[in-house]
Amino acid sequence: MIARFSLCILVAGTLTQAAIAQPCSAQAKEQVTGIGGVFFRARDPQALAEWYERHLGIARVPTNYETQPWMQLAGPTVFAPFASTTNYFGRPEQQWMINFRVRDLDAMAEQLRAAGIEVNVDPTVHPNGRFARLHDPEGNPIELWEPKDR
């Protein structure tokens, strides 16, 4: 029995509690590997894409398949459905909010403020880091997160 689990783990290439608990006959469950895009409606998509590129450094979607799209740095990503009654996103009709990781929250907030963008930095240092809130030109909430060094 031990040899069977060992072979199954070796084939999977990852030692996890799930691999230890599952017999070799159990098939590994396929999972997504990351977020491949964020898509949302905008009144003026071109102007909004330009704003995100100018102020947050997010390159616009390429117009051909030879050009590489914006690449994010590896790091934690939280995927969290909220209750439909939440006030966390602001307006009740707001269905989503995006959170961007940043290296230096103070420097990013200063850069955005210099461009005339209102940024509210949360003074609380949370166990997972620091946060700030701003809105894009169409009123969509944006959260900036400086993860705490672990």
N, C-alpha and C positions, 0 to 999 in steps of 0.2 A: 504494500500500500504506500509506503514512504517513497519507493522508487517511482511509482506512478505519479504522485504529486510532484516530485522533483523533475521528472521529465516534462510534465505539463508546465511548470514554472520556467524551465529552461527554454522551452519552445516559445512561451509568451515573452521571455526576455525581461520580465519585470517581476520582482518579488513583492507581492502585495498581499494583504489579508484576504482579499477576494480570491486571489489565485490559490492561496493555501487552502481555503475553504471549499473551492469548487473542484469536483473531479474532472479529469481530462475530457470526459464526454460532454461536459457543459461547454457551450460555445461562448466565446467572449462577446460581450455586448458592445456594439459599435457606438462611438460617441463622437460629438463634434470636436474639432481641434482648435477652434478659436472663432473669433468674430471676423467674418470676411467683408463686412461692409455695414454701414449705417445709412439707411435710406429714409427720407422724410419729405413731406410736402413743404413747399415754400412759395410765397407770393412772387418772389423774384429770385429764382434759383441761381442765376449767373452772379448777381450782386452778392448774394449770401455766400456762395462758394468763394468769391474774391475776398470777402470779409474774413472768412475762416482761414484762408491762405495767408493774408496779410497780417492778421493779428495772432493767430495760433499756430501758424506754420504747417497747416494741413494742405498739401498740394491738391489741386483740383483733379477730378477724374480725367485720366488721359483720353485723348481722342483717337488713339490707335492701340493695338495690342503689343507693339514693340516698346512702348514707353511704360516704365514701371510706375505703379500707383504709389501713393503715400505709404510708407512703411513705419509702423509703430515699433517702439522698443519692447522687448519681452518684459513682462511683468504681470502682476496680479490684475485680474478683471473680475468685477463683481457683476453678477446677473441677478437682479432682485426685483421680482414683481411686487408692487405695493398695492395696498387696498385702494379701491376706486374712490374712497373718501379722503385720501391723504391730502394734506396741504403742502407736502414736501416739495412739489414741483411748482408751486405758485398757483396760477389760475386753475379753477376747477376743471376747465375744458382741456388743460394741458395733459396729454397722454404719455409723454415721455420726457426724460431728461438725460443728458449725456454727462459723463464724468471723465475728465482728462487727467492723466497723471502728469505731473511736472517735477523737474529736478529742484527748482528753487521757487517756492510760492511767492516770497516777497519780491524777487526780481521780476517774475511774471506779472504780478499785480502792479508793480511800478511801471512796467513797460505798457501795460494796457491802459493805465490811468493817464500816462503821458500822451496816449492816442485819444484821450477823451472818453474812455469807456469806464463806466462805474463798476468798481469791484468791491465787494464786501468780504473781507477776510474774517473768518471766525477766530476770535482770540483764544478759544479753547484748543489745547493740544490734546487730541484724542489718542488712545492707545495705538491706533493704526496710522496716525499722522495728523496733518493739518489740512484745512479746507477753505475754499473761497467760493463765492457765487457771483456770477455775472449773467447777462442776457445778451443774445445776439441781436442784430437790428430788427428781427421779426418777433422779438420777445421770448424766444425759446430759452429756458434756463440752462446754464452751463455751470457745472461744478468743477473746480480745479482741486486736485488732491496731490499733496506732497507726502508720499508714503514715509512712515517712520522707518529709520534704519533699524534693522533687526539684528 
